[in-house]
Amino acid sequence: MPSLVTRFHILILIVTLAIAGVAVLNIPEGYAFPAHWRGSTVDWLWPRNLALAVAPSLQLFLLVAFFLLGRALTKNQLAKTRHILDPALSLLLAVAAACQLGLLLSGIGSDIDMFRITAFGLAAILLVLAVVIYEAERHSYAGLRMPWPIPSDRAWKVVHRVSGIASGLAAIALAWLAWTDPGSGTLVVTMAGILGTLPLLAGLATLTTRSMQD
């Protein structure tokens, strides 16, 4: 049976676990990652083992969730949504892997701030996505694909305008946070919140327009 989870997605999980292994070997057990600064003082610390377990655990949860979602969809629904869900899962897993790499670099004393680089990169992706979604024509490849249909041209326009504007605002907010550098913890929480909220908002907007039509 076709699945949303591919070998590439499994590979990203394996890479993340490998990064965690390298970190465990090179970072002392009692080390705590600075996650937030108040002025020049660190006021939020992540214990090493807890911090390194977050990304793989999140990835495993995503893989299971998308696997079950693929099983729940019909073949027709899966065919209509795969081109959105497949890259979405890849992006989510990649962001988690980048954050894991950020922990490794931070723990070994590297000057490369992978968290800010990831945040800026995600902000750029969201900005492009905002333009694409906002300008998408009905039935175009770039348009949103839901398991349920968007009932009318007007509803299509409303859903895509709302989703596009939300993605643009999220991109600006994330870029600003990355620029001001409040700490890796704030950036991670913000990225996770954005990636979880935007699909939910699009789904709610779609369902709202369907109820208005009814």
N, CA, C and O of each residue as an XYZ file, in Angstrom:
856
protein
N       0.850     -1.192      0.000
C       0.000      0.000      0.000
C       0.888      1.245      0.000
O       1.859      1.304      0.754
N       0.568      2.252     -0.843
C       1.363      3.473     -0.884
C       1.422      4.145      0.483
O       0.456      4.113      1.246
N       2.575      4.757      0.783
C       2.765      5.404      2.074
C       3.341      6.797      1.877
O       4.054      7.056      0.908
N       3.021      7.693      2.809
C       3.595      9.039      2.769
C       5.036      9.040      3.270
O       5.793      9.967      2.984
N       5.411      8.017      4.009
C       6.757      7.918      4.567
C       7.654      7.172      3.582
O       7.382      6.026      3.225
N       8.726      7.835      3.148
C       9.629      7.253      2.165
C      10.987      6.938      2.804
O      11.230      7.255      3.968
N      11.850      6.318      2.028
C      13.202      6.017      2.504
C      13.971      7.308      2.794
O      14.794      7.351      3.708
N      13.704      8.344      2.026
C      14.373      9.624      2.270
C      14.025     10.161      3.653
O      14.892     10.678      4.359
N      12.763     10.040      4.039
C      12.345     10.494      5.363
C      13.022      9.678      6.462
O      13.437     10.228      7.482
N      13.133      8.376      6.253
C      13.820      7.521      7.223
C      15.298      7.914      7.306
O      15.890      7.893      8.385
N      15.888      8.271      6.166
C      17.294      8.680      6.134
C      17.523      9.925      6.990
O      18.528     10.016      7.694
N      16.602     10.880      6.934
C      16.748     12.096      7.744
C      16.734     11.740      9.231
O      17.506     12.301     10.008
N      15.864     10.814      9.627
C      15.830     10.365     11.018
C      17.152      9.720     11.408
O      17.673      9.978     12.493
N      17.692      8.889     10.536
C      18.968      8.212     10.823
C      20.090      9.239     10.972
O      20.926      9.118     11.867
N      20.113     10.240     10.104
C      21.128     11.301     10.193
C      21.008     12.043     11.524
O      22.014     12.346     12.165
N      19.782     12.329     11.931
C      19.562     13.025     13.201
C      20.052     12.190     14.366
O      20.675     12.717     15.288
N      19.780     10.888     14.338
C      20.262      9.998     15.390
C      21.791      9.927     15.389
O      22.414      9.846     16.448
N      22.392      9.958     14.194
C      23.851      9.932     14.094
C      24.458     11.201     14.699
O      25.482     11.146     15.379
N      23.816     12.338     14.443
C      24.282     13.601     15.032
C      24.201     13.538     16.552
O      25.099     14.008     17.251
N      23.110     12.948     17.061
C      22.962     12.793     18.512
C      24.080     11.919     19.076
O      24.620     12.206     20.144
N      24.424     10.856     18.358
C      25.501      9.984     18.805
C      26.839     10.699     18.866
O      27.592     10.545     19.828
N      27.132     11.484     17.833
C      28.377     12.264     17.818
C      28.389     13.261     18.973
O      29.418     13.470     19.615
N      27.231     13.874     19.231
C      27.137     14.842     20.327
C      27.382     14.187     21.674
O      28.080     14.747     22.520
N      26.811     13.001     21.881
C      27.003     12.295     23.153
C      28.475     11.963     23.371
O      28.960     12.008     24.501
N      29.184     11.632     22.302
C      30.598     11.273     22.413
C      31.503     12.478     22.638
O      32.593     12.346     23.195
N      31.046     13.659     22.203
C      31.927     14.829     22.229
C      31.514     15.915     23.221
O      32.275     16.852     23.459
N      30.322     15.801     23.800
C      29.848     16.811     24.742
C      29.720     16.163     26.119
O      29.082     15.117     26.239
N      30.305     16.752     27.157
C      30.233     16.163     28.499
C      28.802     15.936     28.953
O      27.897     16.686     28.586
N      28.603     14.899     29.751
C      27.255     14.521     30.176
C      26.573     15.613     30.980
O      25.360     15.791     30.867
N      27.321     16.345     31.788
C      26.722     17.383     32.617
C      26.528     18.705     31.911
O      26.113     19.684     32.532
N      26.825     18.751     30.610
C      26.712     20.017     29.875
C      25.247     20.412     29.707
O      24.382     19.557     29.516
N      24.978     21.714     29.781
C      23.635     22.240     29.542
C      23.703     23.291     28.446
O      24.542     24.191     28.490
N      22.818     23.175     27.460
C      22.812     24.104     26.329
C      22.125     25.411     26.725
O      21.014     25.382     27.255
N      22.766     26.559     26.476
C      22.081     27.848     26.707
C      20.973     28.037     25.679
O      21.227     28.013     24.475
N      19.752     28.224     26.150
C      18.603     28.305     25.242
C      17.991     29.697     25.184
O      17.286     30.015     24.226
N      18.240     30.522     26.172
C      17.675     31.872     26.167
C      18.546     32.784     27.021
O      19.063     32.387     28.065
N      18.693     34.022     26.545
C      19.486     34.996     27.273
C      18.612     36.177     27.692
O      17.744     36.620     26.940
N      18.852     36.670     28.883
C      18.259     37.922     29.337
C      19.415     38.900     29.512
O      20.132     38.876     30.512
N      19.573     39.766     28.501
C      20.771     40.593     28.458
C      21.961     39.713     28.145
O      21.992     39.050     27.108
N      22.940     39.702     29.033
C      24.119     38.855     28.836
C      24.094     37.626     29.744
O      25.086     36.905     29.850
N      22.949     37.390     30.400
C      22.832     36.283     31.346
C      21.939     35.185     30.782
O      20.844     35.464     30.294
N      22.395     33.957     30.845
C      21.594     32.821     30.403
C      20.562     32.501     31.478
O      20.925     32.260     32.629
N      19.278     32.497     31.117
C      18.230     32.191     32.092
C      17.407     30.956     31.706
O      16.378     30.676     32.321
N      17.865     30.220     30.683
C      17.174     28.996     30.262
C      18.219     28.016     29.760
O      18.907     28.282     28.775
N      18.337     26.882     30.438
C      19.325     25.879     30.074
C      18.641     24.562     29.721
O      17.654     24.181     30.350
N      19.176     23.859     28.700
C      18.694     22.537     28.312
C      19.723     21.496     28.750
O      20.860     21.547     28.281
N      19.376     20.558     29.626
C      20.293     19.458     29.924
C      20.626     18.689     28.643
O      19.779     18.534     27.764
N      21.869     18.212     28.550
C      22.332     17.599     27.302
C      21.435     16.476     26.807
O      20.973     16.511     25.667
N      21.185     15.486     27.646
C      20.439     14.306     27.204
C      19.013     14.647     26.792
O      18.503     14.120     25.803
N      18.374     15.527     27.551
C      17.012     15.929     27.218
C      16.971     16.676     25.894
O      16.108     16.415     25.056
N      17.896     17.597     25.707
C      17.923     18.393     24.478
C      18.162     17.517     23.252
O      17.520     17.704     22.219
N      19.085     16.560     23.366
C      19.417     15.713     22.218
C      18.310     14.719     21.886
O      18.268     14.194     20.774
N      17.416     14.455     22.832
C      16.333     13.501     22.583
C      15.125     14.142     21.909
O      14.266     13.438     21.377
N      15.051     15.479     21.927
C      13.851     16.160     21.424
C      13.664     15.959     19.926
O      12.592     15.534     19.493
N      14.684     16.256     19.127
C      14.546     16.189     17.665
C      14.217     14.775     17.169
O      13.278     14.622     16.388
N      14.956     13.729     17.595
C      14.588     12.377     17.137
C      13.191     11.962     17.579
O      12.472     11.299     16.831
N      12.805     12.350     18.790
C      11.467     11.999     19.273
C      10.388     12.676     18.428
O       9.381     12.062     18.078
N      10.615     13.943     18.109
C       9.665     14.673     17.272
C       9.587     14.062     15.877
O       8.500     13.914     15.319
N      10.730     13.710     15.323
C      10.750     13.099     13.995
C      10.016     11.757     13.991
O       9.260     11.462     13.065
N      10.237     10.954     15.019
C       9.557      9.657     15.110
C       8.047      9.856     15.200
O       7.280      9.123     14.576
N       7.628     10.842     15.974
C       6.198     11.155     16.079
C       5.631     11.563     14.720
O       4.548     11.119     14.340
N       6.359     12.407     13.987
C       5.901     12.862     12.675
C       5.804     11.703     11.690
O       4.845     11.611     10.923
N       6.795     10.821     11.712
C       6.787      9.679     10.797
C       5.582      8.783     11.062
O       4.913      8.339     10.129
N       5.313      8.521     12.332
C       4.155      7.692     12.679
C       2.856      8.385     12.283
O       1.953      7.757     11.730
N       2.767      9.693     12.571
C       1.551     10.441     12.259
C       1.285     10.479     10.760
O       0.147     10.286     10.331
N       2.319     10.725      9.956
C       2.128     10.782      8.509
C       1.877      9.391      7.931
O       1.151      9.252      6.946
N       2.475      8.360      8.537
C       2.207      6.992      8.087
C       0.731      6.654      8.302
O       0.075      6.110      7.414
N       0.217      6.981      9.488
C      -1.188      6.707      9.787
C      -2.110      7.561      8.927
O      -3.175      7.104      8.512
N      -1.701      8.802      8.657
C      -2.499      9.670      7.783
C      -2.582      9.081      6.381
O      -3.647      9.087      5.763
N      -1.459      8.572      5.878
C      -1.462      7.951      4.556
C      -2.357      6.726      4.493
O      -2.995      6.469      3.472
N      -2.405      5.968      5.587
C      -3.279      4.801      5.633
C      -4.749      5.206      5.701
O      -5.619      4.503      5.188
N      -5.022      6.355      6.343
C      -6.406      6.794      6.524
C      -7.001      7.379      5.240
O      -8.214      7.324      5.038
N      -6.150      7.941      4.371
C      -6.636      8.544      3.134
C      -6.938      7.474      2.094
O      -6.289      6.429      2.051
N      -7.921      7.748      1.267
C      -8.195      6.865      0.132
C      -7.122      7.068     -0.933
O      -6.355      8.028     -0.864
N      -7.063      6.178     -1.911
C      -6.069      6.322     -2.978
C      -6.247      7.641     -3.724
O      -5.267      8.288     -4.093
N      -7.479      8.028     -3.940
C      -7.755      9.280     -4.635
C      -7.303     10.475     -3.804
O      -6.671     11.390     -4.333
N      -7.617     10.478     -2.511
C      -7.208     11.568     -1.629
C      -5.685     11.635     -1.517
O      -5.102     12.719     -1.509
N      -5.051     10.473     -1.431
C      -3.596     10.421     -1.329
C      -2.942     10.974     -2.587
O      -1.943     11.690     -2.511
N      -3.508     10.640     -3.750
C      -2.961     11.139     -5.013
C      -3.078     12.659     -5.106
O      -2.197     13.318     -5.659
N      -4.160     13.214     -4.568
C      -4.379     14.661     -4.634
C      -3.525     15.445     -3.651
O      -3.216     16.612     -3.892
N      -3.142     14.817     -2.545
C      -2.446     15.541     -1.485
C      -0.968     15.177     -1.341
O      -0.243     15.848     -0.608
N      -0.510     14.128     -2.025
C       0.865     13.670     -1.846
C       1.876     14.770     -2.162
O       2.868     14.917     -1.448
N       1.634     15.550     -3.233
C       2.623     16.542     -3.636
C       2.738     17.681     -2.624
O       3.678     18.472     -2.693
N       1.803     17.772     -1.695
C       1.891     18.736     -0.610
C       2.434     18.070      0.657
O       3.319     18.620      1.314
N       1.918     16.910      0.997
C       2.273     16.257      2.251
C       3.700     15.711      2.246
O       4.381     15.746      3.270
N       4.151     15.209      1.102
C       5.499     14.642      1.016
C       6.570     15.700      1.306
O       7.394     15.496      2.197
N       6.581     16.827      0.577
C       7.581     17.861      0.900
C       7.371     18.495      2.272
O       8.328     18.934      2.909
N       6.111     18.542      2.729
C       5.851     19.090      4.063
C       6.537     18.244      5.130
O       7.163     18.782      6.042
N       6.421     16.916      5.018
C       7.087     16.034      5.967
C       8.598     16.176      5.858
O       9.291     16.195      6.875
N       9.114     16.277      4.644
C      10.557     16.452      4.447
C      11.042     17.729      5.124
O      12.092     17.733      5.767
N      10.280     18.814      4.983
C      10.660     20.093      5.582
C      10.658     20.000      7.107
O      11.588     20.472      7.761
N       9.623     19.398      7.669
C       9.532     19.259      9.118
C      10.701     18.446      9.672
O      11.309     18.823     10.674
N      11.009     17.336      9.019
C      12.115     16.491      9.459
C      13.453     17.212      9.303
O      14.333     17.084     10.154
N      13.604     17.968      8.217
C      14.858     18.683      7.964
C      15.098     19.776      9.003
O      16.228     19.977      9.449
N      14.036     20.481      9.387
C      14.169     21.524     10.406
C      14.626     20.903     11.732
O      15.502     21.445     12.407
N      14.031     19.771     12.099
C      14.435     19.084     13.329
C      15.893     18.633     13.249
O      16.635     18.757     14.224
N      16.305     18.109     12.090
C      17.684     17.667     11.917
C      18.653     18.844     12.005
O      19.732     18.720     12.584
N      18.271     19.982     11.432
C      19.124     21.174     11.488
C      19.281     21.663     12.924
O      20.364     22.086     13.327
N      18.204     21.603     13.686
C      18.278     21.998     15.096
C      19.182     21.047     15.876
O      19.913     21.478     16.767
N      19.137     19.763     15.549
C      20.019     18.792     16.201
C      21.476     19.114     15.883
O      22.343     19.034     16.753
N      21.734     19.477     14.633
C      23.089     19.874     14.251
C      23.502     21.136     15.001
O      24.660     21.292     15.388
N      22.534     22.039     15.199
C      22.816     23.247     15.962
C      23.252     22.938     17.387
O      24.151     23.588     17.920
N      22.614     21.941     18.005
C      23.004     21.543     19.355
C      24.433     21.004     19.378
O      25.215     21.319     20.275
N      24.760     20.188     18.377
C      26.115     19.639     18.300
C      27.146     20.757     18.163
O      28.147     20.778     18.878
N      26.896     21.676     17.248
C      27.841     22.774     17.018
C      27.976     23.657     18.256
O      29.071     24.106     18.596
N      26.850     23.897     18.921
C      26.888     24.699     20.143
C      27.670     23.985     21.240
O      28.451     24.610     21.959
N      27.463     22.695     21.364
C      28.106     21.935     22.424
C      29.608     21.813     22.268
O      30.329     21.718     23.262
N      30.095     21.814     21.026
C      31.548     21.694     20.808
C      32.219     23.054     20.691
O      33.420     23.145     20.435
N      31.423     24.123     20.882
C      32.001     25.467     20.894
C      32.178     26.113     19.542
O      32.982     27.035     19.405
N      31.443     25.652     18.527
C      31.557     26.248     17.191
C      30.911     27.628     17.156
O      29.950     27.893     17.879
N      31.445     28.502     16.309
C      30.886     29.846     16.137
C      29.696     29.858     15.178
O      29.010     30.872     15.058
N      29.450     28.751     14.504
C      28.337     28.681     13.548
C      27.033     28.514     14.313
O      26.843     27.515     15.008
N      26.131     29.491     14.188
C      24.833     29.430     14.871
C      23.812     28.807     13.922
O      23.148     29.501     13.153
N      23.706     27.484     13.998
C      22.838     26.752     13.069
C      21.370     27.063     13.314
O      20.554     26.968     12.397
N      21.030     27.431     14.532
C      19.635     27.751     14.832
C      19.194     28.998     14.072
O      18.108     29.015     13.492
N      20.016     30.030     14.071
C      19.671     31.262     13.345
C      19.678     31.024     11.836
O      18.830     31.552     11.116
N      20.639     30.226     11.360
C      20.688     29.912      9.928
C      19.414     29.172      9.515
O      18.827     29.467      8.474
N      18.997     28.215     10.333
C      17.774     27.459     10.048
C      16.558     28.374     10.069
O      15.685     28.272      9.207
N      16.501     29.264     11.048
C      15.363     30.179     11.149
C      15.289     31.107      9.940
O      14.209     31.326      9.391
N      16.425     31.650      9.526
C      16.437     32.513      8.335
C      16.029     31.721      7.094
O      15.274     32.218      6.258
N      16.532     30.482      6.974
C      16.172     29.653      5.825
C      14.695     29.328      5.791
O      14.065     29.388      4.735
N      14.135     28.981      6.951
C      12.707     28.676      7.016
C      11.875     29.915      6.724
O      10.831     29.826      6.077
N      12.331     31.068      7.196
C      11.620     32.315      6.912
C      11.584     32.586      5.407
O      10.561     33.018      4.875
N      12.707     32.329      4.722
C      12.749     32.532      3.270
C      11.790     31.575      2.560
O      11.096     31.973      1.625
N      11.750     30.321      3.000
C      10.835     29.343      2.406
C       9.388     29.768      2.620
O       8.570     29.683      1.703
N       9.076     30.220      3.818
C       7.704     30.647      4.128
C       7.308     31.861      3.305
O       6.152     31.987      2.900
N       8.261     32.761      3.053
C       7.955     33.952      2.252
C       7.633     33.564      0.816
O       6.681     34.078      0.228
N       8.423     32.660      0.254
C       8.141     32.174     -1.102
C       6.799     31.445     -1.126
O       5.997     31.630     -2.042
N       6.568     30.624     -0.118
C       5.307     29.886     -0.020
C       4.123     30.842      0.084
O       3.062     30.588     -0.486
N       4.307     31.932      0.808
C       3.228     32.914      0.961
C       2.816     33.497     -0.388
O       1.628     33.628     -0.681
N       3.812     33.847     -1.210
C       3.523     34.423     -2.525
C       2.848     33.400     -3.428
O       1.877     33.709     -4.119
N       3.382     32.160     -3.415
C       2.837     31.103     -4.267
C       1.387     30.798     -3.903
O       0.529     30.707     -4.782
N       1.113     30.641     -2.604
C      -0.243     30.319     -2.167
C      -1.191     31.477     -2.422
O      -2.319     31.269     -2.868
N      -0.747     32.689     -2.147
C      -1.612     33.865     -2.312
C      -2.037     34.032     -3.763
O      -3.171     34.423     -4.039
N      -1.125     33.736     -4.696
C      -1.395     33.952     -6.118
C      -1.911     32.703     -6.825
O      -2.169     32.745     -8.028
N      -2.067     31.598     -6.109
C      -2.439     30.334     -6.749
C      -3.815     30.410     -7.392
O      -4.761     30.939     -6.808
N      -3.911     29.878     -8.593
C      -5.188     29.797     -9.296
C      -5.885     28.488     -8.927
O      -5.236     27.516     -8.541
N      -7.171     28.475     -9.047
C      -7.934     27.271     -8.699
C      -7.510     26.096     -9.581
O      -7.399     26.231    -10.800
N      -7.276     24.950     -8.954
C      -6.853     23.715     -9.592
C      -5.407     23.754    -10.083
O      -4.979     22.851    -10.802
N      -4.647     24.787     -9.704
C      -3.235     24.813    -10.093
C      -2.442     23.859     -9.214
O      -2.897     23.480     -8.134
N      -1.258     23.470     -9.672
C      -0.417     22.541     -8.922
C      -0.008     23.137     -7.576
O       0.139     22.418     -6.588
N       0.174     24.466     -7.548
C       0.662     25.107     -6.334
C      -0.419     25.321     -5.295
O      -0.117     25.688     -4.160
N      -1.663     25.103     -5.656
C      -2.750     25.356     -4.724
C      -2.788     24.357     -3.583
O      -2.207     23.276     -3.671
N      -3.481     24.729     -2.504
C      -3.640     23.839     -1.365
C      -4.460     22.624     -1.766
O      -5.391     22.719     -2.565
N      -4.101     21.493     -1.203
C      -4.854     20.273     -1.446
C      -5.284     19.697     -0.104
O      -4.448     19.373      0.739
N      -6.577     19.575      0.085
C      -7.131     19.029      1.314
C      -7.836     17.707      1.008
O      -8.247     17.474     -0.129
N      -7.980     16.840      2.015
C      -8.765     15.621      1.798
C     -10.208     15.925      1.433
O     -10.878     15.110      0.798
N     -10.695     17.112      1.838
C     -12.054     17.535      1.507
C     -11.978     18.646      0.462
O     -10.998     19.391      0.454
N     -12.968     18.788     -0.417
C     -12.911     19.788     -1.487
C     -13.191     21.204     -0.982
O     -13.922     21.396     -0.010
N     -12.600     22.189     -1.656
C     -12.933     23.592     -1.421
C     -14.113     23.899     -2.336
O     -13.981     23.773     -3.553
N     -15.267     24.300     -1.789
C     -16.534     24.242     -2.520
C     -16.704     25.199     -3.703
O     -17.417     24.864     -4.649
N     -16.073     26.377     -3.683
C     -16.353     27.348     -4.737
C     -15.109     28.173     -5.030
O     -14.132     28.143     -4.282
N     -15.168     28.920     -6.150
C     -14.049     29.799     -6.503
C     -13.823     30.862     -5.437
O     -12.681     31.210     -5.137
N     -14.895     31.374     -4.871
C     -14.773     32.402     -3.830
C     -14.126     31.814     -2.572
O     -13.263     32.439     -1.955
N     -14.552     30.616     -2.205
C     -13.966     29.957     -1.042
C     -12.483     29.666     -1.275
O     -11.657     29.843     -0.380
N     -12.164     29.221     -2.478
C     -10.764     28.967     -2.842
C      -9.933     30.227     -2.645
O      -8.850     30.176     -2.061
N     -10.433     31.343     -3.126
C      -9.700     32.600     -3.028
C      -9.519     33.012     -1.572
O      -8.432     33.436     -1.180
N     -10.572     32.892     -0.770
C     -10.495     33.278      0.637
C      -9.465     32.425      1.373
O      -8.621     32.953      2.097
N      -9.535     31.095      1.184
C      -8.629     30.184      1.875
C      -7.177     30.487      1.508
O      -6.310     30.508      2.382
N      -6.906     30.721      0.225
C      -5.540     30.968     -0.211
C      -5.040     32.348      0.188
O      -3.852     32.519      0.461
N      -5.930     33.334      0.226
C      -5.525     34.660      0.682
C      -5.163     34.606      2.166
O      -4.137     35.149      2.576
N      -5.998     33.957      2.966
C      -5.747     33.851      4.410
C      -4.454     33.084      4.674
O      -3.629     33.510      5.481
N      -4.281     31.955      3.995
C      -3.087     31.131      4.193
C      -1.828     31.853      3.731
O      -0.788     31.777      4.386
N      -1.921     32.556      2.598
C      -0.769     33.284      2.088
C      -0.352     34.419      3.003
O       0.836     34.596      3.273
N      -1.317     35.189      3.482
C      -1.008     36.295      4.393
C      -0.414     35.769      5.696
O       0.549     36.332      6.217
N      -0.993     34.688      6.222
C      -0.481     34.102      7.463
C       0.961     33.619      7.287
O       1.790     33.814      8.176
N       1.266     32.992      6.147
C       2.632     32.531      5.887
C       3.598     33.697      5.783
O       4.724     33.617      6.273
N       3.165     34.785      5.147
C       4.004     35.964      5.025
C       4.295     36.602      6.371
O       5.433     36.981      6.647
N       3.275     36.723      7.210
C       3.467     37.295      8.548
C       4.377     36.413      9.397
O       5.220     36.906     10.147
N       4.191     35.098      9.266
C       5.047     34.169     10.010
C       6.502     34.295      9.560
O       7.414     34.244     10.386
N       6.722     34.460      8.248
C       8.080     34.611      7.725
C       8.743     35.872      8.277
O       9.909     35.845      8.670
N       8.000     36.972      8.304
C       8.546     38.233      8.818
C       8.873     38.122     10.303
O       9.932     38.564     10.748
N       7.959     37.530     11.065
C       8.176     37.384     12.503
C       9.385     36.498     12.800
O      10.185     36.806     13.684
N       9.514     35.395     12.056
C      10.627     34.474     12.285
C      11.954     35.116     11.895
O      12.953     34.949     12.595
N      11.971     35.849     10.783
C      13.193     36.537     10.359
C      13.618     37.577     11.400
O      14.805     37.728     11.688
N      12.643     38.286     11.958
C      12.950     39.292     12.986
C      13.538     38.634     14.229
O      14.500     39.141     14.806
N      12.964     37.509     14.642
C      13.493     36.801     15.803
C      14.914     36.298     15.549
O      15.782     36.389     16.417
N      15.136     35.764     14.342
C      16.474     35.282     14.012
C      17.484     36.428     14.018
O      18.637     36.248     14.410
N      17.044     37.596     13.586
C      17.932     38.766     13.545
C      18.256     39.257     14.960
O      19.405     39.594     15.247
N      17.254     39.299     15.845
C      17.467     39.800     17.203
C      18.117     38.759     18.105
O      18.678     39.110     19.143
N      18.053     37.474     17.725
C      18.717     36.383     18.416
C      18.344     36.314     19.897
O      19.174     36.610     20.756
N      17.095     35.925     20.206
C      16.686     35.798     21.614
C      17.196     34.525     22.276
O      17.101     34.377     23.494
N      17.738     33.607     21.481
C      18.218     32.343     22.020
C      17.668     31.176     21.229
O      16.608     31.277     20.610
N      18.395     30.061     21.251
C      18.000     28.897     20.460
C      16.656     28.334     20.891
O      15.889     27.852     20.058
N      16.366     28.391     22.189
C      15.096     27.846     22.674
C      13.907     28.576     22.099
O      12.940     27.951     21.663
N      13.972     29.904     22.094
C      12.881     30.704     21.535
C      12.713     30.446     20.046
O      11.590     30.359     19.550
N      13.836     30.323     19.329
C      13.760     30.064     17.896
C      13.143     28.700     17.601
O      12.326     28.573     16.689
N      13.526     27.690     18.363
C      12.989     26.344     18.148
C      11.491     26.319     18.431
O      10.720     25.776     17.641
N      11.078     26.899     19.547
C       9.659     26.928     19.897
C       8.863     27.684     18.838
O       7.770     27.263     18.460
N       9.409     28.800     18.359
C       8.716     29.594     17.342
C       8.589     28.822     16.033
O       7.520     28.814     15.422
N       9.664     28.176     15.600
C       9.606     27.400     14.358
C       8.599     26.257     14.464
O       7.829     26.007     13.537
N       8.615     25.574     15.597
C       7.661     24.480     15.796
C       6.232     24.997     15.793
O       5.342     24.379     15.209
N       6.014     26.137     16.449
C       4.677     26.725     16.495
C       4.179     27.125     15.119
O       3.018     26.896     14.781
N       5.060     27.726     14.324
C       4.680     28.160     12.977
C       4.348     26.961     12.095
O       3.333     26.958     11.399
N       5.206     25.946     12.125
C       4.995     24.777     11.271
C       3.754     23.990     11.671
O       3.146     23.317     10.839
N       3.381     24.075     12.936
C       2.168     23.400     13.373
C       0.909     24.213     13.151
O      -0.163     23.659     12.908
N       1.042     25.545     13.236
C      -0.125     26.422     13.166
C      -0.593     26.675     11.740
O      -1.797     26.719     11.487
N       0.336     26.843     10.803
C      -0.056     27.191      9.432
C      -0.937     26.129      8.770
O      -1.961     26.490      8.190
N      -0.591     24.830      8.828
C      -1.507     23.830      8.249
C      -2.858     23.805      8.959
O      -3.897     23.634      8.322
N      -2.837     23.977     10.285
C      -4.094     23.996     11.038
C      -4.965     25.168     10.612
O      -6.180     25.029     10.470
N      -4.339     26.323     10.407
C      -5.081     27.500      9.966
C      -5.693     27.286      8.593
O      -6.844     27.655      8.359
N      -4.925     26.687      7.678
C      -5.447     26.422      6.335
C      -6.623     25.453      6.395
O      -7.625     25.637      5.705
N      -6.492     24.419      7.227
C      -7.593     23.462      7.366
C      -8.834     24.102      7.960
O      -9.944     23.848      7.493
N      -8.663     24.928      8.983
C      -9.803     25.604      9.600
C     -10.463     26.572      8.628
O     -11.688     26.688      8.595
N      -9.647     27.269      7.835
C     -10.203     28.196      6.851
C     -11.028     27.451      5.809
O     -12.082     27.922      5.383
N     -10.538     26.285      5.405
C     -11.268     25.477      4.429
C     -12.601     24.991      5.000
O     -13.638     25.083      4.343
N     -12.561     24.474      6.228
C     -13.766     23.983      6.858
C     -14.774     25.121      7.101
O     -15.984     24.926      6.986
N     -14.252     26.312      7.439
C     -15.128     27.465      7.662
C     -15.854     27.856      6.401
O     -17.051     28.141      6.433
N     -15.133     27.874      5.273
C     -15.791     28.232      4.010
C     -16.799     27.185      3.598
O     -17.806     27.509      2.968
N     -16.545     25.917      3.945
C     -17.523     24.858      3.622
C     -18.786     25.045      4.444
O     -19.890     24.882      3.924
N     -18.643     25.383      5.716
C     -19.827     25.582      6.549
C     -20.629     26.802      6.105
O     -21.855     26.825      6.214
N     -19.917     27.820      5.600
C     -20.614     29.019      5.105
C     -21.424     28.677      3.864
O     -22.518     29.200      3.652
N     -20.858     27.778      3.037
C     -21.580     27.373      1.818
C     -22.822     26.570      2.177
O     -23.862     26.693      1.529
N     -22.705     25.738      3.226
C     -23.844     24.930      3.629
C     -24.950     25.791      4.252
O     -25.990     25.266      4.650
